[in-house]
């Protein structure tokens, strides 16, 4: 399997669903509290930006515009980030 395919699968099966869940949880928390702190707003913005970037990466892969080396680097970064989050 190519690095592009591995990255695409990892984004679709792991990263994007995790981001969507985190975004939903932030919205739910903000709704319950009836307000959001500046830190909450920044975290929500960061999550939404990362979600958008992941969607852009998927689009780039599906268009055939991503190089294998770039896909490998991004995949390794995402795996490292996910591993740190789980610890």
Buried (B, 14 or more C-beta within 10 A) or exposed (E): EEBBEBBBEBBEEEBBEBBEEBBEEBEEEBEEEEEBEEEBEEBBEEBBEBBEEBEEBBEBBEEEEBEEEBBBEBBEEBBEEEEEEEE
